[in-house]
Amino acid sequence: MKISEYAVKNYQFTLVIFLMVVALGFTTITGMSRSEDPEIDFPTFPIVAVYPGASPADMEELVVDPIEKRVYGLDNIKKVFSSIKDGMAVIQVEYKYNSNVDDKYQELVGELNALRSKLPLGLARLEVTRTRPSDVNVLQAALISETAPLATLKKEAEDLQEELEKVPSLKNIEIQGLPVQMVRVDLQLDKMAQMHLPIAAVSGSLESEIANIPGGTVNEGSKSFNIKTSGNYKSIDEIRNTVVLSREGRNVLLQDVANVYLDFEPAKHITRLNGHRCVFVVAAQKEGENISKTQQSYLPVIARFKKGLPPSIDLQLHFDQAANVNKRLAGLGIDFMIAIALVALTLLPLGLRAAMVVMISIPLSLAIGVVIMNALGFNLNQLSIVGLVLSLGLLVDDSIVVVENIERWLLQGHSRMTATLMGAKQIGTAVVGCTATLIIAFLPLMFLPESSGDFIRSLPIGVISSVIASLFVSLTIVPFLSSKLLKQHADHPDGNLIMRSLKRLINKSYVRLLEKALHRPLVTILVTVCLFVGALRLLPVVGFSLFPASEKPQFLINIVTPLQSNLEYTDKVAHQLEQDLKAIPEIEFLATNVGKGNPRIYYNIFQENERSDFAQLFVQLREGTSPDRKLELIEALRKKYASYLGAKVVVKNFEQGPPVAAPVEVRLLGENVDTLRALAAKVEDLLSQTEGTLYVTNPVKNLKTDISVSINKEKAQMMGIPTLGIDKTVRLATTGFE
């Protein structure tokens, strides 16, 4: 081919290109962004609404219906579905996949802000969240202590948070499992009754002191000064000295009628590591960063911070995503060395020089493939690394074929230049056709639609770019190196000793089998058809799955206690499971979360919102535990907890691919809730009796029992008690001070 002839005859230019490709590939691989998962954005936005004390019916009428009507009026809406529980609703808004994610997010935030005034005043939270893979936490550290006060844990956790915030490549550094600190005001009702002081007067005084109210401007000479009232308490003493009543020239302070002290809210999220009380500190990585370099930045910070902790507190980095990425890259390096060794072994019949030429083509093809991937906007992640590993077995084919044909011409007595030019020219069309066939085989993965396609696209890109690079190398660099490194064979026309032995082996085995197959074509075709049909019959045994299960030595255990279970009961169940799991020697870390899900550590699993009937255990196995052993543990735990008394225990392995609620999800649509509940029970029974189903969940199976309290507003008003908050204890949280 012309390109091969040009590369050989203009070897100076080819040598320069060769060295440039080596340098460019090295700098690209070392500086390329790395992450565990592909960086893609889904046009799906969960809207979380929290309205404490509201029943599901009230949530639907007062919150969900207005939001859904507003959202349905927007453009490019694909699907909206809501999940409503006591005091909480999650509205999943899914746009058409070709929508601009940033624009749609801003649009949705703007619509909710405009709607906020029409929603109930007691709505505690209304937030639009984004489901970006880059928000997955790359580290989860635990500050462990059984004896340290909460205030001490809070201080150390905030100090660690500040230290991690100084790492430029980290973001979203959060503290999980720490109750919110508050100022508690316990009113002494007997003293208030003696002073005829209503509760509304106390709460009003505190609210007015907190507020910042602009007071206009004052002109003094040529200057203009803004005036505002002082707000935001700076210390707890200021709260104690708040004037709640002025009468007959005497001020009544808050401390005269109440006990004011720092406290923590009741725990809503209990966290433990290996059964020990702790607080989690988590962090995510910014987009486009190299996770290996990020790890080199935060590990010294954590090690230095650990040395300065009090003796009663320990720091344990129990989840480090960078370790998994580095392990995969190390696996790629091992596969790379194995590929080179196998090439050297299989090419020994052609000689060491021919083997050296092909071995050089392997790293060169990989380097060019990585450069192409980087230019197309893809990074190194678990799928692109899988693509590169797959390509290792493909990218040597072209070079082997070209080198072998050049060696054949040399064995016929031709000169190195003639053998190189004629050998490359003769085999060039076949090499191009072979490469085109490989590319076509991976093209369907390139054109998978929507989120599945975006997620998996880096895998075929890794294969295709490497194979294209292999074609380029085999037609340019390989002929150039062959013309300089290979030598003519003057000793024996059939090659070296290994080649002659290999030919004798082929003549005694394969050639005889080939002759028999050609003499009996009908039998050969029949055997081929039988093998094909037999392979098809094995497909049900192998199974079907677009995305495989993750091989990471990690899994989750979700605990769902009966409806209306309190946090104490759920914590008791989680503690029982902790004791059982401690007996499994393969488990290294067990992160327990009661009342909330574990912080997000996997791209398609999101943290469960606060609920008292839910707990989640994040299980990490010891280094070296095989994927088969992990699956054995998961199946054993599923059987053990299938009929757990007092809770539903779900052992969940991590799965690849876009996030899905379940492999099979049945939705019943209708207006009558009672009818839907009856039909849902029938569907649940049908699915439970279906072979192969596991963890059939019916969210409307149980009814909730509420306590109805009727307030006599007339008597409450006569007593000076506000009907919106009758309680002996008034809790007021202030901000801006410790």
N, C-alpha and C positions, 0 to 999 in steps of 0.2 A: 504493500500500500504506500501511497505517496507520503503519508505522515511518518511512517516508519523509515522510509528512505531519507526523508529530510532530517529526522532525528539522528540517524547514523552518520550521514555525510557532514552534518553541521554539529559535530559532537561538542564543540566549545559552547555553543548556545544551549544545547541540551544539558550540559554539565552545570551551567549557570542556573537554568530552570530547576534542575534537580536540587541544587543547594538551596535555592530560594524556597522551594516547596518544603524542604526539611525544616528550615528556619520558621517559615510561616505556620506550619503544622505544630511545631513545638510551642510557639508563643500562643497559638490559639487554644491548644489543649490546656496549657497552664493558666491562661487568663480567662477562659470561657466560664460563664456563669453556670453554677451547679445547684441542683435542688433535687429532692427526692421525687417530686411529682412534676408533671408538665404544668406550666404556668398558663392556665386558661381561665376565662371568666364566663360564668353562666348567667344568662339574663333572667335569673330567678331571684326574687327579693322577698324574704319572709318579713311580714309586718307583725311585730310582737306588741300586743296591747294587754296591760295589766290593770285590772279594776278590782282592788281588794274587796272581798265580801260579796261580790256579785255572783249570782247563780248563772249556770250556762244559758238559761232562757233570757235573763236580763242582759248578759253579754251579747247574745245574738241580736236582741232588739235594739239595745242602746249603742252598741259599739260596732259589731261586725256588719250588720245590714247597711248602716250609713257608709262605712268604708268600702264595702263591696260595690255599692251603687256608684260611688265616686270613681272607683278603679275601673269598673266596666266601661265607663265613658272614655277611657284613654285609648290611644291608637296602638295597634300591634299587640293587643292582649291575646295570648294564646289560651291561658287557663288560669282560673282563680279558684282555690279551694281552701276551706278553713277548718281548723281544729279548735273546738271550744271546750274549755274546762272551767272549773270554779275559779273565778277571778282572773282568768287568763284566756287569751285567744291568739292563735297564730294563723295569719292569713297569708298563704303562699301565692304570690303574684308571679306568674310565668309569662314572659313576653315571647314573641316569635324569635327564633334563634338568631336571625340576621340583624336583630336590633342592636343599636349602639348601647352598650352596657352603662357607660358613664352618663349619657344623656337620659336614659330611662330612669336611672337611679335618682338623678336630680329632679326629674319630672315627678316621680313618685313622692319624694320628700316634700316638694312644693305643694302638691295636692293635699297631703296630710296636714301640713302646716295651715293651709287654708281651711281645712275641715275641723281643725282642733277646737275652734270656738263653739261648734255645734255638738261636740261630744260631751259626756258628763264631766263635771268639775272634779270629781273624785278619781279620775283616771290618773293612775300613778306613773304609767309608762306607756309611751307610744313611739315606737322606734322602727325604722326601716333598716334591716341588716343586709350585708352583702356576703355571698357565699363564694369567696375567692380562695383558691388553693394556697395562695401565698400567706393567708392568715393562719395556716396550720402552725402550731407551736413547734419550734425546732428544739426547744429544751424545756424540761420541767424539773425544777429543783424543789426539794422539801426541807423546810426548817423544822426539825424534829425536837420536841421536848415534852416530857410528861409533867414537869414541875414549874416551868417558867410561866409567869403571869401573861395574860393576853396582851397587856400593854407592852411588855418586853418583846414578845413575839411580833407585835405590830411594828415596833420601832426597828427591829432587825430586818423584818421583811421589807419595810419601806427603804431602809438603807441599801439593801441588796437591789431593790428596784431602781434606785437612783444610780447605783454603780453600773447596772446593765444598760440603763438608758444612755450612758456615755459611749457604749459600743455603737459606732455609726451604722453598722449593717443590721442592727436589731430594731424591732418595732413592737408595739402592742405589749409592753411589759406589764403584766397584771399580777395582782395578788389574789389567790383563791382560797376559800376556806376560813377567812378571817371575818368575824362579825363586825358590823359597822359600829364605830365608837360614837357615843351620843352623850348628851347631858341630860340626866334624868331629873325631873322636877316632881317630887312626891308632895302633893298638897296635904296640909294638915287641916282637915275639914272642920274640926272642932274650933280651932282658932279663927278660921274664916267665918264660921257661923256667929261667933261672938262679935266680930267686927262688921257683920252684915256685908261681907265681901263676896260677890258672885264669882264663879269660875270664869265667866266671860271677861271680867275686868282684868284678871291675871293674864289670860291668853292674849287679850288685846294689848296690854302693856308690853308684853314680850314681842309681839308681832310688830308693834310700832317702833320698838327700839332696834329691831333687826333691819328694818327697811332703810334703803338709801333713797332719799327724796330730793330731787334738784330744787334748789332754792332761788334760782334766778342769778342775776349778776349785780355786782357793785362796781361803780366807776370811781376811781380815786386818781385824780390828776389825769395823766395820759394813759393810765393802765385800767384794764377791765378784768375783774376777778369773778370766777364762777363760785357759787355757794351751794353746798349740799349739806344735808343733815348727816350727823355721824351715824353709821350703821355697822353691822357685823361686830359681834362681841369679840374681844381680843383675849379674854381670860375668863375663867369660871367665876372669879370674884366679881367681875362686872355684871354677870348674870345674877349673882346673889344680891347685889346692891341695886337691882332694878326697882324703881319706885312703882308700886302697883296701886297705891291709893294715897291721896293727899286729903287730910281732913283736919280742920281746926289747927292749921299751922304745923301739923305733924305728918311726916312721910312714913308710910308703911312700906318696908322693903320686902322683896320676895323671900329673903331668908327668914323673915319674921313669921311667914305663914307656910313655908315649904322647906323640905330638905333638898338641897341642890348638890349633885355630885356627878363625877364622870362614871360612865358605865358602858357596857356593850349591849347591843340589841340581842335578843334571844337568837341562838344559832339557827340559821336556815340551811347552812351547808357545812356538814361535818367532814373533815378530811383526816385520813390516817395513812401512814406508809408502813407496811409490814406490821400493822396492828398498833403502831405508836402514833400518838397525837402529833399533828404537824400542820403547817401552813404551806401551800404550794405557791411558788413564784414561776411564772411561765413567760416565754418570749417567742415571737415569730421573727422571721427573716424578711427583709425588704426584697421587693422584686428585683431581679437582675443581679443579685449578689452570688458570690461563690461560697457555698455552705462550708467548704473545707477551710477557707480563709476566715470565715465568720467564726468557726469553732476555735481557730487559733487565737481569736480576739477575746472570746468570752471565757475560755477555760482558765487563763491566768487570773481573770477577775474573780471567778468563783473560788479558785484555790486561795487567793490572797484574802478574800472575805471570810473564808472558813477559818483561817488562822486567827482572826480577830474576834471570833464569836465567844460569848461567855461559856464557861464549862457546862452549863446546864442545857445548852442548845447545840445541836449537831446539824450540819448541812450535807445533804445527799443529792447529787445530780443523778437521778434514777432514769431519766429519759433524755437521750441525746441523739437526735435524728442524724446528725453529721456522721456518727459512727456507722450507721447503716449505709449511707451514701459512700463513705470511704471504703466500706467492705465490698460494695458492688464494684467500685473502681479497681480495687485490689483484685477482685475476681476477674475483671476484664484483663488486667495485666497478666494474671496466671494463665487465662485462656490464650492470651497473645503469645506467651512463651511456649505453651504446649503446641500451638499451631506452628510456630517456627520450628520446634523440635521435630514434629511429625513431618513437616515438609522436608527437612534435612534428611529424615530417615527414608521417606518414600522416593526421594530423588537421588539416593545413592547410586542406583543403577546408571544414572546419567553422569555421575561424577560430582565431586565436591564443589567445583566451580559453578556448575549449573544449579546446584542446590543453593549456593550463596546468592546467585542472581535472583532466584525466586524468593528467598528469605528477605532480601532487601525490598522486594515489591510489597510485602505484607505491611510493614509499618508505614511505607510511603503511601499506599492506598488508603490506609486508615487515616493518616494525617490529612490527605486531600479530602476524604469524606467528611471529617470533622470540620474542616474549613468551609465546605459547602453547607453543612448544617448550620454553622454559625452565621453564614451570610444570609441564609433563609430565615433567620430569627429563632432557631431552635437551640435549646441548651442541653447540657448533659443531665439527664434524669434517668429514672429506672427503666423507662421504655426505650429511650434512645440508646442506652447502654445495652439493652437486650438486642436491639437492632444491630449494633456494632458486633456483638458476640455472634449473632446469626451470620453476619457478613463474613466473619473469619473463615467459615467453611466454603464461601463462594468466591471471595476475591482472589484466591490463589489459582482458581481454575484457568483463567485466561493466561496468566503468566506461565503456568506449567505447560499448557498446550503450545504456547509460542516457543518456549525454551526447548521443549522436546522436539519440535519440528526443526528448529535450528540445529540441534544435535544430530538429527537424522541426516541432514544435508552435510554436516561435517563428517559423519561416518562414511558418506559416499565419496569422500575425498575432495570436496570443494574447499575453497579458502574461507577464512572467517568472514570476510566482507561479503562474499557471494552467498555463503550459507545464511548469513543474517538477513540479507535483503530478500533472497528467494524464500527462505523459511517464513519470514514475517508476512511477505506478500501472499504466499500460498494459503496461509491459515487465517489471514486477516478477516475475510468475509465471514468465516465460520465463527470467529471470536465475537464479531459484532452481533451476529445472529443469536449466539448463546447468551450474550449479555442482555439483548433485547427481550429474550424469553424470561430471564430472571426478573427483569424490571416489570414486565407485564404481569407476572405472578403476584407481585406485591402491590400493583396499582389499585385493586379493589379496596384495600385497606386505606389507600390515600383518599378515596372518595366516599368514605362512610359519612353520613350526614350528621349534623348538629353536634351535640356534646360528645357522643361516642367517637365521632370522627376526629374532633379536635383533641380529645384525650389520647387517642392511640396513634395519631398521625406521626409523631416523632419516631415511632418504631419503623414504619416503612421508609421514612425519610432517611434514617440511619442506614438501612440496607441498600436503598437505591443509590444514595450518594456514594457509598463505599464501592458498590459494583461499578458505577460509572467511573469512579476514580481508578478502579482496577483495569477497566478497558483502556483508559488513557495511558496508564503506566505500562500495560502489556504491549501497547503499540508504539511507545516512544522510549521510555526509560529502559525497559527490558531488552529491546534490540540494541540500544546504545551500550548497555553493560555487557551484553553477549558478544558484541563485536570487539570488546576490549578484554574480557575476562576468559571467555571460552577458548579452548585450544583444539587443534586438529588431532585426531586419533590415528597414530601411526602404528600402534601395536597390534590391534586386531579389528577386522572390519565389523564384527558384531558387538563391539563395545567392551567394557571391562568385565571382570569376573562376575560381579553381581548381576549385570545386565544379561550375560549369557546364561547364568543360572535361572534367572527369572523367565527368560524365554523358554527354556527347557520345561520349567514348571507349567507355564501356560500351554505349551504344546501338548503336554501329557494330560491336562485337565480341561481347561476351558475350550481348547480347539476341538477336542473329541466331542464334548457336549454340544458345541455349536454345529458340528457336522451332523450329528444325530437330529438336532432340532430342525435343520434345513432339509434333511431327507424326509422328515415326517411333519409337514406343515400343519396338518389337521390336528394331530396330537398336541403340537406346540400351542396352537391357538386355543384348544380346549383346556389345557393346563393353565394358560394365561387367564382365560375367562373364569375358571374355578378359583384361582387365586384372587381375582378382582371381586367376585361375589363373596368369597370368604372374608375379605377385608371389609366389605360393606356390612356384613353381619356382625362384625366386631364393633361397629360404631356405637350401638346401644350400650355395650359393655364399657367402652371408653367414656361415653357421655358427651353432652353438648354444652358448651359455654363460650360466650364471646370473650369474657374476661375471666382469667383464672383467679383462684384464691391467693392471697398474699402469703409468701413464705417467711415473712418476718416472725420471729419467735415471740409473738404477742397476741393476745386476744382479750375480749371483754366479757364480763358477766353482768348482765342487767337483772336487777331485782325489782319486781313490782309487787307491792303488798296490797291487800284488799283496799277497796275504795274507802276514803276518809281515814286511813291509817295515819297516826301522828308520827312525827319525826323520831320519837323515842322507840316506837315499835319497829320502824324500818331500820333504825340503827342496830337494834337487837338482832334482827335477822342477818344484817350485813356482818355483824360481829361473829355470829355462828358460822357463817361461810368462811370468814377469815381463819377461824380455828381449824376448819377442815382443810383448807388449802395450805396451811403451814406444814402439813404432813407430806406434801409433795416436794421431793428434793429438787426437781427441775426448776421450781419457781424461785426467782431471785428477788424480784420486787413485786409488791402487791399494793397498788394505790387505791384506797377506798374513798368513795365520795358518796355521802348520804345527803339526800335532799336536792341533789343536782348531779348532772353528768360530769365525768372527768373532763378537764380542759381539752380542747380540740388538739389531737395529736395525729390524726389521719385525715386525708384530704376529703373523703366522702362520708365522714361521720362527724356530726355536729354535736355540740354540747347540749345536753338536755336542760331545759329551763327548770327553775326552782319548783319543786313539788314534794310534799312531805311523804308521798307513798312510793318514792323512787330512790334507788341506790345503784351505783355502778362501780364495779371493781375492774381496774386496769391491771392485767396480769402480764408480766414480762418474764420470760424464761431465761435460763442461764445461757451464756455464750457456748455455742457448740451443740445445742439441742437441735436435732434434725427436724425438718418439716413433717416427716412421717410421725415422729414422736409427739409433736405438737398436736397433730390431728388425732392421735390416739388419746391424748389427754382430754381434748375437747369432746370426743365421743364418750369417753368414760364419765366425764362430768355431766354431760347431757343426760345420760342414762341415770346417773345418781340423783340428779335434781329434777327429773321429769315429773315426779309426783311429790315435790317438796310441800310439806304441810305449812300453811300460813302465808305463802308467797308464791309468786310465779318467777322462776329462775331461768333466764335465757342465756345460754353460752354462745357467744357470737364470734366467729372468726372474721378477720379483716378480709374484705373482698376488693378486687380491682374494679375499675370502671366508674362511670358517673354515679352520683348518689341516688339510691332508690330506697323506698320505705321497706319493701320486701320483694322477693322474686315474683310472688303472685299477690296481687292486691285487688279485692273486689269492692266496688263502691255501689251502694244502693241509694237511689235518688227518689225522693218523695216529700210530701208536705206533712204527713201525719207521723209524729215521732213514735207513737205506740205501734203503728203498723210496721215502721222501719225496724223497730226493736224486735218484733216477732219474726220478721223475715231474716234479719241478721242472725238470729239464733238458729234458724234452719240452715242458712249458708254455713255457719260455723260448724254445725254437726256434719254437713256434707263434706266440708274440707277436712275435718278431723278424721273421717272414715276413709279418705282417699290415701292410697298407699304412697309413701314417700314424703308426706307433708309433716312439718315440724313447727311447733310454736304458732298455732292458730290463735289469733288475738281478735277479740270482739270488744271494741271500746265502749259500746252502748249496752253491754250485757247487764250491768248492775245499775240499780237506781240509788241515788244519793238521798240520805235523810237529813233534812235541815230542821233547825229549831227556829220557830217563828216567835218574835218578841214584839208585842204591841205596846207602844209608848203613849201614855196619857199626856199629850202636849199641853193641855190646860194646866194640870198640876205642876208640870215641869216649869212652865213659864211663871207660875205663881211663886215657885221656890227659887227662881232666878237661875235655873239650870238650863244650858243650851241643849236642845233636843238632838243636835247633830253629834254630840260626843259625851254621853253620860258615863263617867268612869271616876272612880276615886283617885286614879292616878293619871295625870296629864303628862305625856311624854313630848318633849320639844327638842328636836335636834337642831343644833346650830353649827355653822361652818366658819372657817377662817381662823381657827385657833386649835390648839392641842389641849 
